[in-house]
Amino acid sequence: MLPREVEIQLSSDSKTWETVHIQKIQVDPRDMSVRQFRVASQHSQPLKARYVRLKALNYGDLPAGHNGAGGKAWVFADEIVVE
């Protein structure tokens, strides 16, 4: 299941974080396909940071009709690109 929301935060010291992007995602609980999803933040000026943190709010309990109904949803990320 895709996460319900993704948040991108930046920091120069890993102690103080600034949220630069929040993206809500429409999740269809009947769609059990494996797929890619792009989260992108567009700014008029380049942002500078030493650290990038990505937070993903998972779907929660899997709904009836899903292969894992009643269990907790997982979020897997295998590639994060920062330009």
A tleap script that builds the chain and sets N, CA, C and O, in Angstrom:
source leaprc.protein.ff14SB
mol = sequence {
  NMET LEU PRO ARG GLU VAL GLU ILE GLN LEU
  SER SER ASP SER LYS THR TRP GLU THR VAL
  HIE ILE GLN LYS ILE GLN VAL ASP PRO ARG
  ASP MET SER VAL ARG GLN PHE ARG VAL ALA
  SER GLN HIE SER GLN PRO LEU LYS ALA ARG
  TYR VAL ARG LEU LYS ALA LEU ASN TYR GLY
  ASP LEU PRO ALA GLY HIE ASN GLY ALA GLY
  GLY LYS ALA TRP VAL PHE ALA ASP GLU ILE
  VAL VAL CGLU
}
set mol.1.N position { 0.849 -1.185 0.000 }
set mol.1.CA position { 0.000 0.000 0.000 }
set mol.1.C position { 0.884 1.235 0.000 }
set mol.1.O position { 1.886 1.306 0.711 }
set mol.2.N position { 0.493 2.196 -0.807 }
set mol.2.CA position { 1.195 3.472 -0.780 }
set mol.2.C position { 0.934 4.169 0.557 }
set mol.2.O position { -0.102 3.941 1.181 }
set mol.3.N position { 1.853 5.002 0.990 }
set mol.3.CA position { 1.596 5.766 2.210 }
set mol.3.C position { 0.474 6.771 1.972 }
set mol.3.O position { 0.211 7.153 0.832 }
set mol.4.N position { -0.176 7.192 3.032 }
set mol.4.CA position { -1.239 8.206 2.921 }
set mol.4.C position { -0.658 9.598 2.682 }
set mol.4.O position { -1.301 10.459 2.081 }
set mol.5.N position { 0.578 9.806 3.166 }
set mol.5.CA position { 1.191 11.127 3.081 }
set mol.5.C position { 2.702 10.974 3.159 }
set mol.5.O position { 3.218 10.102 3.858 }
set mol.6.N position { 3.405 11.839 2.425 }
set mol.6.CA position { 4.862 11.876 2.471 }
set mol.6.C position { 5.289 13.307 2.782 }
set mol.6.O position { 4.761 14.265 2.217 }
set mol.7.N position { 6.255 13.434 3.692 }
set mol.7.CA position { 6.760 14.743 4.100 }
set mol.7.C position { 8.267 14.776 3.872 }
set mol.7.O position { 8.974 13.839 4.242 }
set mol.8.N position { 8.761 15.861 3.258 }
set mol.8.CA position { 10.193 16.051 3.040 }
set mol.8.C position { 10.664 17.157 3.971 }
set mol.8.O position { 10.095 18.248 4.000 }
set mol.9.N position { 11.722 16.856 4.737 }
set mol.9.CA position { 12.299 17.826 5.657 }
set mol.9.C position { 13.781 17.991 5.364 }
set mol.9.O position { 14.447 17.048 4.936 }
set mol.10.N position { 14.296 19.202 5.596 }
set mol.10.CA position { 15.710 19.500 5.382 }
set mol.10.C position { 16.314 20.040 6.668 }
set mol.10.O position { 15.624 20.639 7.493 }
set mol.11.N position { 17.630 19.815 6.827 }
set mol.11.CA position { 18.344 20.313 7.998 }
set mol.11.C position { 19.806 20.559 7.640 }
set mol.11.O position { 20.363 19.888 6.772 }
set mol.12.N position { 20.413 21.518 8.311 }
set mol.12.CA position { 21.847 21.744 8.139 }
set mol.12.C position { 22.648 21.135 9.287 }
set mol.12.O position { 23.864 20.978 9.178 }
set mol.13.N position { 21.967 20.786 10.404 }
set mol.13.CA position { 22.670 20.279 11.578 }
set mol.13.C position { 22.106 18.957 12.130 }
set mol.13.O position { 22.634 18.447 13.118 }
set mol.14.N position { 21.105 18.417 11.554 }
set mol.14.CA position { 20.392 17.189 11.957 }
set mol.14.C position { 19.655 17.329 13.291 }
set mol.14.O position { 19.203 16.338 13.865 }
set mol.15.N position { 19.538 18.556 13.776 }
set mol.15.CA position { 18.786 18.803 15.012 }
set mol.15.C position { 17.539 19.640 14.749 }
set mol.15.O position { 16.475 19.390 15.315 }
set mol.16.N position { 17.686 20.624 13.891 }
set mol.16.CA position { 16.587 21.513 13.527 }
set mol.16.C position { 16.152 21.167 12.106 }
set mol.16.O position { 16.957 21.199 11.175 }
set mol.17.N position { 14.861 20.835 11.948 }
set mol.17.CA position { 14.347 20.391 10.656 }
set mol.17.C position { 13.286 21.361 10.150 }
set mol.17.O position { 12.490 21.897 10.921 }
set mol.18.N position { 13.295 21.572 8.838 }
set mol.18.CA position { 12.292 22.419 8.185 }
set mol.18.C position { 11.521 21.571 7.175 }
set mol.18.O position { 12.119 20.946 6.299 }
set mol.19.N position { 10.216 21.553 7.296 }
set mol.19.CA position { 9.383 20.856 6.323 }
set mol.19.C position { 9.300 21.711 5.066 }
set mol.19.O position { 8.884 22.868 5.118 }
set mol.20.N position { 9.702 21.126 3.924 }
set mol.20.CA position { 9.679 21.871 2.668 }
set mol.20.C position { 8.614 21.353 1.713 }
set mol.20.O position { 8.314 21.991 0.704 }
set mol.21.N position { 8.040 20.190 2.034 }
set mol.21.CA position { 7.021 19.637 1.140 }
set mol.21.C position { 6.211 18.574 1.877 }
set mol.21.O position { 6.770 17.724 2.570 }
set mol.22.N position { 4.893 18.629 1.721 }
set mol.22.CA position { 3.992 17.569 2.192 }
set mol.22.C position { 3.106 17.194 1.020 }
set mol.22.O position { 2.497 18.060 0.393 }
set mol.23.N position { 3.034 15.920 0.728 }
set mol.23.CA position { 2.209 15.450 -0.374 }
set mol.23.C position { 1.259 14.377 0.126 }
set mol.23.O position { 1.691 13.321 0.590 }
set mol.24.N position { -0.028 14.647 0.033 }
set mol.24.CA position { -1.049 13.651 0.378 }
set mol.24.C position { -1.229 12.747 -0.840 }
set mol.24.O position { -1.141 13.201 -1.981 }
set mol.25.N position { -1.482 11.472 -0.584 }
set mol.25.CA position { -1.601 10.489 -1.658 }
set mol.25.C position { -2.950 9.798 -1.543 }
set mol.25.O position { -3.315 9.301 -0.478 }
set mol.26.N position { -3.683 9.772 -2.639 }
set mol.26.CA position { -4.948 9.038 -2.677 }
set mol.26.C position { -4.628 7.551 -2.734 }
set mol.26.O position { -3.982 7.084 -3.672 }
set mol.27.N position { -5.077 6.820 -1.740 }
set mol.27.CA position { -4.789 5.388 -1.646 }
set mol.27.C position { -6.059 4.599 -1.943 }
set mol.27.O position { -7.084 4.789 -1.288 }
set mol.28.N position { -5.987 3.712 -2.936 }
set mol.28.CA position { -7.108 2.827 -3.248 }
set mol.28.C position { -6.834 1.486 -2.589 }
set mol.28.O position { -5.953 0.759 -3.048 }
set mol.29.N position { -7.553 1.132 -1.533 }
set mol.29.CA position { -7.267 -0.107 -0.803 }
set mol.29.C position { -7.500 -1.374 -1.621 }
set mol.29.O position { -7.055 -2.451 -1.225 }
set mol.30.N position { -8.189 -1.261 -2.754 }
set mol.30.CA position { -8.422 -2.436 -3.600 }
set mol.30.C position { -7.272 -2.691 -4.563 }
set mol.30.O position { -7.174 -3.776 -5.136 }
set mol.31.N position { -6.395 -1.698 -4.749 }
set mol.31.CA position { -5.270 -1.824 -5.680 }
set mol.31.C position { -4.096 -2.480 -4.953 }
set mol.31.O position { -3.477 -1.865 -4.085 }
set mol.32.N position { -3.795 -3.721 -5.310 }
set mol.32.CA position { -2.719 -4.453 -4.646 }
set mol.32.C position { -1.491 -4.583 -5.533 }
set mol.32.O position { -0.629 -5.423 -5.272 }
set mol.33.N position { -1.395 -3.761 -6.581 }
set mol.33.CA position { -0.249 -3.847 -7.475 }
set mol.33.C position { 0.988 -3.211 -6.846 }
set mol.33.O position { 0.893 -2.309 -6.013 }
set mol.34.N position { 2.137 -3.704 -7.265 }
set mol.34.CA position { 3.408 -3.124 -6.849 }
set mol.34.C position { 3.745 -2.052 -7.873 }
set mol.34.O position { 3.717 -2.307 -9.077 }
set mol.35.N position { 4.062 -0.855 -7.396 }
set mol.35.CA position { 4.312 0.220 -8.350 }
set mol.35.C position { 5.231 1.274 -7.775 }
set mol.35.O position { 5.535 1.291 -6.582 }
set mol.36.N position { 5.659 2.144 -8.653 }
set mol.36.CA position { 6.492 3.272 -8.262 }
set mol.36.C position { 5.615 4.490 -8.063 }
set mol.36.O position { 4.579 4.640 -8.712 }
set mol.37.N position { 6.036 5.350 -7.169 }
set mol.37.CA position { 5.320 6.594 -6.959 }
set mol.37.C position { 6.352 7.689 -6.756 }
set mol.37.O position { 7.279 7.537 -5.960 }
set mol.38.N position { 6.193 8.783 -7.468 }
set mol.38.CA position { 7.163 9.873 -7.399 }
set mol.38.C position { 6.635 10.981 -6.505 }
set mol.38.O position { 5.514 11.462 -6.671 }
set mol.39.N position { 7.469 11.372 -5.555 }
set mol.39.CA position { 7.195 12.520 -4.700 }
set mol.39.C position { 8.224 13.563 -5.082 }
set mol.39.O position { 9.426 13.317 -4.985 }
set mol.40.N position { 7.769 14.711 -5.510 }
set mol.40.CA position { 8.702 15.737 -5.963 }
set mol.40.C position { 8.318 17.082 -5.378 }
set mol.40.O position { 7.142 17.431 -5.284 }
set mol.41.N position { 9.327 17.815 -4.994 }
set mol.41.CA position { 9.129 19.148 -4.448 }
set mol.41.C position { 9.755 20.147 -5.414 }
set mol.41.O position { 10.943 20.052 -5.722 }
set mol.42.N position { 8.980 21.083 -5.882 }
set mol.42.CA position { 9.453 22.090 -6.834 }
set mol.42.C position { 9.554 23.433 -6.131 }
set mol.42.O position { 8.586 23.887 -5.519 }
set mol.43.N position { 10.710 24.072 -6.210 }
set mol.43.CA position { 10.908 25.391 -5.605 }
set mol.43.C position { 11.534 26.324 -6.629 }
set mol.43.O position { 12.290 25.886 -7.496 }
set mol.44.N position { 11.217 27.615 -6.527 }
set mol.44.CA position { 11.749 28.588 -7.486 }
set mol.44.C position { 13.259 28.778 -7.311 }
set mol.44.O position { 13.962 29.084 -8.275 }
set mol.45.N position { 13.754 28.598 -6.093 }
set mol.45.CA position { 15.193 28.705 -5.810 }
set mol.45.C position { 15.685 27.358 -5.270 }
set mol.45.O position { 14.947 26.665 -4.569 }
set mol.46.N position { 16.925 26.986 -5.592 }
set mol.46.CA position { 17.462 25.737 -5.027 }
set mol.46.C position { 17.518 25.819 -3.502 }
set mol.46.O position { 17.793 26.879 -2.939 }
set mol.47.N position { 17.258 24.708 -2.850 }
set mol.47.CA position { 17.326 24.637 -1.390 }
set mol.47.C position { 18.648 23.984 -1.001 }
set mol.47.O position { 19.099 23.044 -1.656 }
set mol.48.N position { 19.262 24.483 0.064 }
set mol.48.CA position { 20.524 23.915 0.525 }
set mol.48.C position { 20.307 23.239 1.872 }
set mol.48.O position { 19.642 23.775 2.759 }
set mol.49.N position { 20.882 22.055 2.001 }
set mol.49.CA position { 20.788 21.311 3.254 }
set mol.49.C position { 21.870 20.245 3.263 }
set mol.49.O position { 22.332 19.792 2.216 }
set mol.50.N position { 22.254 19.865 4.442 }
set mol.50.CA position { 23.210 18.764 4.583 }
set mol.50.C position { 22.478 17.437 4.756 }
set mol.50.O position { 22.975 16.389 4.344 }
set mol.51.N position { 21.295 17.486 5.367 }
set mol.51.CA position { 20.519 16.280 5.652 }
set mol.51.C position { 19.122 16.389 5.045 }
set mol.51.O position { 18.524 17.464 5.000 }
set mol.52.N position { 18.628 15.259 4.586 }
set mol.52.CA position { 17.268 15.171 4.046 }
set mol.52.C position { 16.564 14.050 4.801 }
set mol.52.O position { 17.098 12.951 4.951 }
set mol.53.N position { 15.357 14.347 5.272 }
set mol.53.CA position { 14.562 13.327 5.965 }
set mol.53.C position { 13.236 13.183 5.223 }
set mol.53.O position { 12.579 14.169 4.888 }
set mol.54.N position { 12.872 11.956 4.983 }
set mol.54.CA position { 11.620 11.636 4.307 }
set mol.54.C position { 10.758 10.863 5.285 }
set mol.54.O position { 11.164 9.813 5.785 }
set mol.55.N position { 9.569 11.380 5.557 }
set mol.55.CA position { 8.633 10.697 6.464 }
set mol.55.C position { 7.446 10.216 5.644 }
set mol.55.O position { 6.889 10.969 4.845 }
set mol.56.N position { 7.063 8.969 5.840 }
set mol.56.CA position { 5.923 8.397 5.128 }
set mol.56.C position { 4.909 7.892 6.153 }
set mol.56.O position { 5.238 7.060 6.999 }
set mol.57.N position { 3.692 8.390 6.076 }
set mol.57.CA position { 2.605 7.959 6.959 }
set mol.57.C position { 1.940 6.745 6.311 }
set mol.57.O position { 1.296 6.871 5.269 }
set mol.58.N position { 2.094 5.576 6.924 }
set mol.58.CA position { 1.569 4.382 6.269 }
set mol.58.C position { 0.041 4.336 6.296 }
set mol.58.O position { -0.605 5.136 6.973 }
set mol.59.N position { -0.514 3.404 5.561 }
set mol.59.CA position { -1.966 3.295 5.384 }
set mol.59.C position { -2.675 2.950 6.679 }
set mol.59.O position { -3.804 3.389 6.899 }
set mol.60.N position { -2.036 2.173 7.538 }
set mol.60.CA position { -2.682 1.723 8.784 }
set mol.60.C position { -3.105 0.274 8.659 }
set mol.60.O position { -2.388 -0.524 8.055 }
set mol.61.N position { -4.256 -0.088 9.218 }
set mol.61.CA position { -4.759 -1.459 9.125 }
set mol.61.C position { -5.267 -1.729 7.713 }
set mol.61.O position { -5.965 -0.904 7.123 }
set mol.62.N position { -4.910 -2.890 7.185 }
set mol.62.CA position { -5.334 -3.256 5.833 }
set mol.62.C position { -6.825 -3.607 5.834 }
set mol.62.O position { -7.299 -4.305 6.731 }
set mol.63.N position { -7.563 -3.123 4.828 }
set mol.63.CA position { -9.012 -3.303 4.797 }
set mol.63.C position { -9.442 -4.705 4.355 }
set mol.63.O position { -8.654 -5.465 3.792 }
set mol.64.N position { -10.698 -5.023 4.622 }
set mol.64.CA position { -11.287 -6.285 4.160 }
set mol.64.C position { -11.152 -6.364 2.645 }
set mol.64.O position { -11.293 -5.358 1.949 }
set mol.65.N position { -10.881 -7.554 2.140 }
set mol.65.CA position { -10.706 -7.740 0.705 }
set mol.65.C position { -9.241 -7.685 0.291 }
set mol.65.O position { -8.899 -8.121 -0.808 }
set mol.66.N position { -8.385 -7.168 1.132 }
set mol.66.CA position { -6.954 -7.129 0.855 }
set mol.66.C position { -6.348 -8.459 1.308 }
set mol.66.O position { -6.837 -9.076 2.254 }
set mol.67.N position { -5.285 -8.900 0.632 }
set mol.67.CA position { -4.650 -10.178 0.994 }
set mol.67.C position { -4.236 -10.246 2.464 }
set mol.67.O position { -4.270 -11.319 3.068 }
set mol.68.N position { -3.852 -9.130 3.031 }
set mol.68.CA position { -3.414 -9.107 4.426 }
set mol.68.C position { -4.422 -8.442 5.345 }
set mol.68.O position { -4.037 -7.849 6.353 }
set mol.69.N position { -5.712 -8.528 5.016 }
set mol.69.CA position { -6.774 -7.833 5.758 }
set mol.69.C position { -6.627 -7.987 7.268 }
set mol.69.O position { -6.402 -9.082 7.783 }
set mol.70.N position { -6.759 -6.858 7.962 }
set mol.70.CA position { -6.664 -6.851 9.415 }
set mol.70.C position { -5.256 -6.622 9.931 }
set mol.70.O position { -5.073 -6.232 11.084 }
set mol.71.N position { -4.251 -6.861 9.084 }
set mol.71.CA position { -2.857 -6.637 9.478 }
set mol.71.C position { -2.446 -5.193 9.225 }
set mol.71.O position { -3.209 -4.409 8.660 }
set mol.72.N position { -1.257 -4.856 9.639 }
set mol.72.CA position { -0.724 -3.507 9.449 }
set mol.72.C position { -0.091 -3.381 8.059 }
set mol.72.O position { 0.537 -4.320 7.569 }
set mol.73.N position { -0.259 -2.232 7.439 }
set mol.73.CA position { 0.356 -1.954 6.149 }
set mol.73.C position { 1.843 -1.655 6.344 }
set mol.73.O position { 2.245 -1.151 7.392 }
set mol.74.N position { 2.646 -1.962 5.345 }
set mol.74.CA position { 4.070 -1.681 5.348 }
set mol.74.C position { 4.364 -0.676 4.249 }
set mol.74.O position { 3.643 -0.606 3.254 }
set mol.75.N position { 5.412 0.093 4.425 }
set mol.75.CA position { 5.896 0.990 3.376 }
set mol.75.C position { 7.326 0.573 3.058 }
set mol.75.O position { 8.169 0.499 3.952 }
set mol.76.N position { 7.600 0.301 1.786 }
set mol.76.CA position { 8.940 -0.065 1.346 }
set mol.76.C position { 9.439 1.013 0.388 }
set mol.76.O position { 8.710 1.440 -0.507 }
set mol.77.N position { 10.666 1.446 0.575 }
set mol.77.CA position { 11.296 2.400 -0.339 }
set mol.77.C position { 12.656 1.837 -0.705 }
set mol.77.O position { 13.478 1.577 0.174 }
set mol.78.N position { 12.900 1.648 -1.987 }
set mol.78.CA position { 14.181 1.071 -2.375 }
set mol.78.C position { 15.066 2.059 -3.124 }
set mol.78.O position { 16.219 1.748 -3.422 }
set mol.79.N position { 14.548 3.239 -3.429 }
set mol.79.CA position { 15.380 4.205 -4.141 }
set mol.79.C position { 14.869 5.610 -3.849 }
set mol.79.O position { 13.705 5.928 -4.093 }
set mol.80.N position { 15.750 6.433 -3.330 }
set mol.80.CA position { 15.432 7.837 -3.072 }
set mol.80.C position { 16.507 8.662 -3.770 }
set mol.80.O position { 17.697 8.471 -3.521 }
set mol.81.N position { 16.099 9.562 -4.627 }
set mol.81.CA position { 17.014 10.393 -5.390 }
set mol.81.C position { 16.880 11.839 -4.932 }
set mol.81.O position { 15.779 12.390 -4.902 }
set mol.82.N position { 17.997 12.446 -4.577 }
set mol.82.CA position { 18.029 13.850 -4.188 }
set mol.82.C position { 18.921 14.561 -5.176 }
set mol.82.O position { 20.084 14.195 -5.344 }
set mol.83.N position { 18.384 15.578 -5.833 }
set mol.83.CA position { 19.173 16.328 -6.826 }
set mol.83.C position { 19.428 17.726 -6.324 }
set mol.83.O position { 20.075 18.519 -7.009 }
savepdb mol mol.pdb
quit
